[in-house]
Amino acid sequence: MYKVTAYFKDHKVVKKFNNLYDAIDFRDIADANYPIKVKFEEVKNMSKNITPIGWAKTILSMRDAWKSIMTIKNSPLRNLPPQLGLMVFSILSVMWSGIFAAIINNPYAFGVSAGGHLLVVFGIFITAIVYDSAEKYTAPQNYNSRGIGGEHE
């Protein structure tokens, strides 16, 4: 368990997290609001911290696995550059389309599923790549269209 405390001039904000990455994200958000101090600590002995056993442990680990894959906030792939993300997600979409087609024993389902997934993945990532490139591009600020001698260049 992790605890983040942000001290401001007239109040303090305390939040507890089970996930390290959520705690780090909150620490960064709190730090962006100009606190006097931000304290980040790992809390080991919590009276409410009960370790699940048996089926509860299995269900909780399945939930954590689902969240790490299906939510961008918890995904380990969230920090990939757009070009690498396009490659990784394309491979994953084709792989899972193949697994789905094998499960239902229909080779035509592979083509439809892979094609649909790739259309969506390419659309999202090509847009992200264009936005990323546009953000890094600086347009020339010389609006004078005349050359040194007064003529057009």
PAZAPA-4460 file (N, C-alpha, C; in steps of 0.05 Angstrom, whole numbers, plus 32768, in hexadecimal, padded with zeros to 4 digits):
% residues 153
    n_x    n_y    n_z   ca_x   ca_y   ca_z    c_x    c_y    c_z   seq   type   mol
   8011   7FE9   8000   8000   8000   8000   8012   8019   8000     1      M     A
   800A   802D   7FF2   8019   8046   7FEF   8008   805D   7FF8     2      Y     A
   8015   8071   8004   8007   8088   800E   8015   80A1   8003     3      K     A
   8006   80B3   7FF8   8010   80CC   7FED   8003   80E3   7FFC     4      V     A
   8013   80F5   8007   8008   810B   8016   8013   8125   8009     5      T     A
   8002   8137   8002   8009   8150   7FF6   8002   8166   800A     6      A     A
   8015   8176   8012   8011   818C   8025   800F   81A6   8016     7      Y     A
   7FF8   81B3   8019   7FF4   81CD   800D   7FF3   81E2   8023     8      F     A
   7FF1   81FC   801B   7FF2   8211   802F   7FDC   820F   8044     9      K     A
   7FC3   8209   803C   7FAD   8208   804F   7FA1   81ED   8053    10      D     A
   7FAB   81D8   8046   7FA0   81BD   804A   7FB4   81A8   8040    11      H     A
   7FAD   818F   8046   7FBD   8179   803B   7FAB   8164   802F    12      K     A
   7FB5   8156   801C   7FA6   8141   800E   7FB5   8127   8012    13      V     A
   7FA7   8112   801B   7FB3   80F8   8020   7FA3   80E3   8010    14      V     A
   7FB1   80D3   8001   7FA4   80BD   7FF2   7FB5   80A4   7FF5    15      K     A
   7FA7   808D   7FF7   7FB4   8073   7FF9   7FAE   8063   7FE0    16      K     A
   7FC2   8054   7FD7   7FC0   8044   7FBF   7FCB   8028   7FC3    17      F     A
   7FBF   8015   7FB6   7FC9   7FFA   7FB6   7FDE   7FF6   7FA0    18      N     A
   7FDB   8006   7F8B   7FEC   8004   7F73   8001   8019   7F73    19      N     A
   801A   8011   7F70   8031   8024   7F70   802E   8039   7F5A    20      L     A
   8026   8031   7F43   8024   8044   7F2C   800E   8059   7F30    21      Y     A
   7FF8   8051   7F3D   7FE3   8064   7F43   7FED   8078   7F57    22      D     A
   7FFD   806F   7F6B   8008   8081   7F7F   801B   8095   7F72    23      A     A
   802C   808B   7F60   803F   809C   7F52   8030   80B1   7F41    24      I     A
   801B   80A8   7F33   800B   80BB   7F22   7FFF   80D1   7F34    25      D     A
   7FF4   80C9   7F4B   7FE8   80DD   7F5C   7FFD   80F0   7F68    26      F     A
   8014   80E5   7F6F   802A   80F6   7F79   8031   810B   7F64    27      R     A
   8033   8103   7F4A   803A   8116   7F35   8024   812B   7F31    28      D     A
   800A   8122   7F33   7FF4   8135   7F30   7FF4   8149   7F47    29      I     A
   7FF8   813E   7F60   7FF9   8150   7F77   8011   8164   7F75    30      A     A
   8027   815A   7F6B   803F   816B   7F69   803B   8181   7F54    31      D     A
   802A   817C   7F40   8025   8190   7F2B   8014   81A7   7F36    32      A     A
   8007   81A3   7F4D   7FF6   81B8   7F59   8006   81C9   7F6D    33      N     A
   8020   81C8   7F6C   8032   81D9   7F7D   802D   81D7   7F9B    34      Y     A
   8030   81BF   7FA6   802D   81BD   7FC3   8047   81C6   7FD0    35      P     A
   8045   81C9   7FEA   805D   81D0   7FFA   8070   81B8   7FFA    36      I     A
   8063   81A0   7FFE   8073   8187   8000   8061   8170   7FF8    37      K     A
   806D   815C   7FEB   805E   8143   7FE5   806E   812C   7FF2    38      V     A
   8060   811C   8001   806C   8105   800F   8061   80EB   8003    39      K     A
   8074   80DA   7FFB   806D   80C0   7FEE   8078   80AA   8000    40      F     A
   8067   8099   800A   8071   8084   801C   8063   8069   8017    41      E     A
   8071   8054   801C   8066   8039   801B   805D   8031   8037    42      E     A
   8044   802A   8039   8039   8023   8054   8038   8005   8055    43      V     A
   8046   7FF9   8068   8048   7FDC   8069   8034   7FCF   807C    44      K     A
   8031   7FDA   8093   801F   7FCD   80A7   8005   7FDD   80AA    45      N     A
   7FF2   7FD6   809A   7FD7   7FE2   809C   7FC4   7FCF   80A9    46      M     A
   7FB5   7FD8   80BC   7FA3   7FC6   80CA   7F8C   7FBC   80B8    47      S     A
   7F85   7FCC   80A3   7F70   7FC3   8091   7F7C   7FB3   8079    48      K     A
   7F96   7FB0   8078   7FA2   7FA2   8062   7FA0   7F83   8067    49      N     A
   7F8C   7F77   805A   7F87   7F5B   805D   7F90   7F4D   8044    50      I     A
   7FA1   7F38   8047   7FAA   7F2A   8030   7F95   7F15   8028    51      T     A
   7F8B   7F17   800F   7F77   7F03   8006   7F84   7EE7   8003    52      P     A
   7F73   7ED3   8006   7F7C   7EB8   8003   7F69   7EA9   7FF1    53      I     A
   7F72   7E93   7FE5   7F61   7E81   7FD5   7F56   7E8F   7FBD    54      G     A
   7F3B   7E8C   7FB9   7F2E   7E97   7FA1   7F2F   7EB5   7FA1    55      W     A
   7F2E   7EC2   7FB8   7F2E   7EDF   7FB9   7F48   7EE9   7FAD    56      A     A
   7F5F   7EDC   7FB2   7F78   7EE4   7FA7   7F78   7EE0   7F89    57      K     A
   7F6D   7ECA   7F7F   7F6C   7EC6   7F62   7F5A   7EDB   7F55    58      T     A
   7F43   7EE1   7F60   7F31   7EF5   7F54   7F3E   7F10   7F54    59      I     A
   7F4B   7F18   7F6A   7F59   7F32   7F6B   7F70   7F34   7F58    60      L     A
   7F7F   7F1E   7F54   7F95   7F1F   7F41   7F8A   7F20   7F25    61      S     A
   7F74   7F13   7F1F   7F67   7F15   7F05   7F5E   7F31   7EFF    62      M     A
   7F52   7F3E   7F14   7F49   7F59   7F11   7F60   7F6C   7F0B    63      R     A
   7F76   7F69   7F1A   7F8E   7F79   7F15   7F9A   7F75   7EFA    64      D     A
   7F9A   7F5C   7EF0   7FA4   7F56   7ED6   7F92   7F63   7EC1    65      A     A
   7F78   7F62   7EC4   7F65   7F6E   7EB2   7F6A   7F8C   7EB1    66      W     A
   7F6D   7F99   7EC8   7F71   7FB6   7EC9   7F8B   7FBD   7EBC    67      K     A
   7FA0   7FAD   7EC0   7FBA   7FB4   7EB4   7FBA   7FB2   7E96    68      S     A
   7FA8   7FA2   7E8B   7FA7   7F9F   7E6E   7F93   7FB2   7E62    69      I     A
   7F7C   7FB4   7E6E   7F65   7FC2   7E61   7F62   7FDF   7E68    70      M     A
   7F71   7FE9   7E7B   7F6F   8006   7E82   7F89   8013   7E7C    71      T     A
   7F89   8029   7E6E   7FA2   8036   7E67   7FB0   8041   7E7F    72      I     A
   7FA1   8048   7E94   7FAD   8053   7EAC   7FC0   803F   7EB9    73      K     A
   7FBA   8026   7EB8   7FCA   8011   7EC5   7FDB   8001   7EB2    74      N     A
   7FD9   8006   7E98   7FE7   7FF6   7E84   8004   7FFC   7E83    75      S     A
   8015   7FE7   7E82   8031   7FEC   7E7F   8039   7FF6   7E63    76      P     A
   8026   7FF5   7E50   802B   7FFF   7E35   8024   801C   7E32    77      L     A
   801C   802A   7E47   8012   8046   7E44   8028   8059   7E3C    78      R     A
   8041   8053   7E42   8057   8066   7E3C   8066   8060   7E22    79      N     A
   805B   804E   7E12   8069   8049   7DF8   8066   8060   7DE5    80      L     A
   807B   8066   7DD6   8077   807A   7DC1   8063   8070   7DAC    81      P     A
   8055   8082   7D9E   803F   807A   7D8C   8048   8065   7D77    82      P     A
   8060   8068   7D6B   8068   8056   7D56   806C   803A   7D61    83      Q     A
   8078   8037   7D79   807B   801D   7D85   8060   8012   7D8F    84      L     A
   804F   8023   7D99   8034   801B   7DA1   8025   8010   7D89    85      G     A
   8027   801C   7D72   801A   8012   7D5A   8023   7FF6   7D54    86      L     A
   803D   7FF1   7D55   8048   7FD6   7D4F   803E   7FC2   7D64    87      M     A
   8040   7FC9   7D7D   8039   7FB6   7D93   801B   7FAF   7D91    88      V     A
   800A   7FC4   7D8F   7FED   7FBF   7D8E   7FE5   7FB1   7D75    89      F     A
   7FF2   7FB5   7D5F   7FEC   7FA6   7D46   7FF2   7F89   7D4A    90      S     A
   8009   7F83   7D55   8010   7F67   7D5A   7FFC   7F5A   7D6E    91      I     A
   7FF5   7F68   7D83   7FE2   7F5D   7D97   7FC7   7F59   7D8A    92      L     A
   7FBD   7F6B   7D79   7FA3   7F68   7D6D   7FA2   7F50   7D5A    93      S     A
   7FB7   7F4C   7D4A   7FB8   7F35   7D39   7FBA   7F1B   7D49    94      V     A
   7FCA   7F1B   7D5E   7FCD   7F04   7D6F   7FB2   7EFC   7D7C    95      M     A
   7FA4   7F0F   7D88   7F8B   7F09   7D95   7F75   7F02   7D81    96      W     A
   7F76   7F0D   7D69   7F63   7F05   7D54   7F67   7EE8   7D4C    97      S     A
   7F81   7EE0   7D4A   7F87   7EC4   7D44   7F7E   7EB1   7D5B    98      G     A
   7F82   7EBA   7D73   7F79   7EA9   7D8A   7F5B   7EA6   7D8A    99      I     A
   7F4D   7EBC   7D85   7F2F   7EBB   7D84   7F26   7EA9   7D6D   100      F     A
   7F32   7EAB   7D55   7F2B   7E9A   7D3F   7F30   7E7D   7D44   101      A     A
   7F46   7E77   7D52   7F4C   7E5B   7D59   7F39   7E50   7D6D   102      A     A
   7F30   7E61   7D80   7F1D   7E58   7D94   7F02   7E50   7D88   103      I     A
   7EF9   7E61   7D75   7EDF   7E5B   7D69   7EE2   7E4A   7D50   104      I     A
   7EFB   7E43   7D49   7F01   7E31   7D32   7EF5   7E3C   7D18   105      N     A
   7EFB   7E56   7D13   7EF1   7E62   7CFA   7F07   7E74   7CEF   106      N     A
   7F13   7E6C   7CD9   7F29   7E7D   7CCE   7F1F   7E97   7CC2   107      P     A
   7F06   7E99   7CBA   7EFC   7EB2   7CAF   7EF9   7EC7   7CC5   108      Y     A
   7EF4   7EBE   7CDE   7EF2   7ED1   7CF4   7F0D   7EDF   7CF9   109      A     A
   7F23   7ED1   7CF3   7F3D   7EDE   7CF6   7F3F   7EF7   7CE5   110      F     A
   7F38   7EF4   7CCB   7F3B   7F0A   7CB8   7F2A   7F22   7CC0   111      G     A
   7F11   7F1C   7CC7   7EFF   7F32   7CCF   7F08   7F3F   7CE9   112      V     A
   7F0F   7F2F   7CFC   7F17   7F3A   7D16   7F32   7F49   7D14   113      S     A
   7F45   7F3D   7D07   7F5F   7F4B   7D04   7F5D   7F64   7CF4   114      A     A
   7F4D   7F63   7CDE   7F49   7F7B   7CCE   7F3C   7F92   7CDD   115      G     A
   7F28   7F8B   7CED   7F1A   7F9F   7CFD   7F2C   7FAB   7D12   116      G     A
   7F3B   7F99   7D20   7F4D   7FA3   7D34   7F63   7FB5   7D29   117      H     A
   7F6E   7FAD   7D12   7F83   7FBC   7D06   7F7A   7FD8   7CFD   118      L     A
   7F61   7FD9   7CF2   7F56   7FF2   7CEA   7F54   8005   7D02   119      L     A
   7F4A   7FFB   7D18   7F47   800C   7D30   7F63   8014   7D3B   120      V     A
   7F75   8000   7D3D   7F90   8006   7D48   7F9E   801A   7D36   121      V     A
   7F9E   8016   7D1B   7FAB   8029   7D09   7F9F   8045   7D0B   122      F     A
   7F85   8046   7D0C   7F78   8060   7D0E   7F80   806F   7D27   123      G     A
   7F80   8062   7D3E   7F88   806E   7D57   7FA5   8077   7D57   124      I     A
   7FB7   8065   7D4F   7FD3   806B   7D51   7FDD   807D   7D3C   125      F     A
   7FD2   807C   7D24   7FDA   8090   7D10   7FD2   80AC   7D19   126      I     A
   7FBB   80AE   7D25   7FB2   80C8   7D30   7FC5   80D1   7D46   127      T     A
   7FCD   80BE   7D58   7FDF   80C5   7D6E   7FFB   80CD   7D63   128      A     A
   8004   80BF   7D4E   801E   80C6   7D42   801D   80E2   7D36   129      I     A
   8008   80E9   7D28   8005   8103   7D1C   8004   8119   7D32   130      V     A
   7FF5   8114   7D48   7FF4   8127   7D5E   800F   812A   7D6B   131      Y     A
   801D   8114   7D6F   8037   8115   7D7B   804B   8125   7D6A   132      D     A
   804A   8120   7D50   805C   812F   7D3E   8055   814C   7D3D   133      S     A
   803B   8153   7D3D   8033   816F   7D3C   803B   817D   7D56   134      A     A
   803A   816F   7D6C   8042   817B   7D86   8060   8182   7D86   135      E     A
   8070   8172   7D79   808D   8176   7D79   8096   818A   7D63   136      K     A
   8084   818F   7D4F   808B   81A0   7D39   8089   81BD   7D40   137      Y     A
   809D   81CD   7D39   809C   81EA   7D3D   809C   81F7   7D22   138      T     A
   8087   8206   7D1C   8085   8213   7D02   8098   822B   7D02   139      A     A
   80A4   8230   7CEA   80B6   8247   7CE8   80A7   8261   7CED   140      P     A
   80B3   8273   7CFC   80A5   828C   7D03   80AD   82A3   7CF2   141      Q     A
   80BA   829F   7CDB   80C2   82B4   7CC9   80AB   82B9   7CB5   142      N     A
   809B   82CD   7CBA   8084   82D3   7CA9   808B   82E6   7C93   143      Y     A
   80A4   82F0   7C92   80AC   8303   7C7E   80B1   82F3   7C64   144      N     A
   80A2   82F9   7C4F   80A5   82EA   7C36   80B8   82F7   7C23   145      S     A
   80C5   830C   7C2B   80D8   831A   7C19   80F4   8311   7C1F   146      R     A
   8104   8310   7C0B   8120   8308   7C0F   8131   8320   7C18   147      G     A
   814B   831D   7C19   815D   8331   7C23   815B   834A   7C11   148      I     A
   815A   8347   7BF7   815A   835E   7BE5   813E   8369   7BE0   149      G     A
   812A   835F   7BEF   810F   8369   7BEB   80FE   8358   7BD8   150      G     A
   810B   8344   7BCC   80FD   8333   7BB9   80F2   831A   7BC7   151      E     A
   80E0   830D   7BBA   80D6   82F4   7BC5   80EB   82DE   7BC4   152      H     A
   80EB   82CD   7BD7   80FF   82B8   7BD8   80F8   82A1   7BC4   153      E     A
***
